[in-house]
Amino acid sequence: MGWTEAADLIVKGMEGAINAKTVTYDFERLMEGAKLLKCSE
């Protein structure tokens, strides 16, 4: 896997987390109705 593929997977994962509103504190404090997750989850 190259850097481009790795970056695409990271972006895809972030999009999924934000769309599901299951995020860590830095995003949760800016999103209404989001579920707070610990960094270890």
Residue pairs with C-beta under 8 A, 6 or more apart in sequence:
17 23
17 27
18 27
18 31
21 31
21 33
21 34
21 35
22 34
22 35
22 37
23 31
23 34
23 35
23 36
23 37
24 36
24 37
24 38
24 39
25 36
27 34
28 34
28 35
28 36
28 37
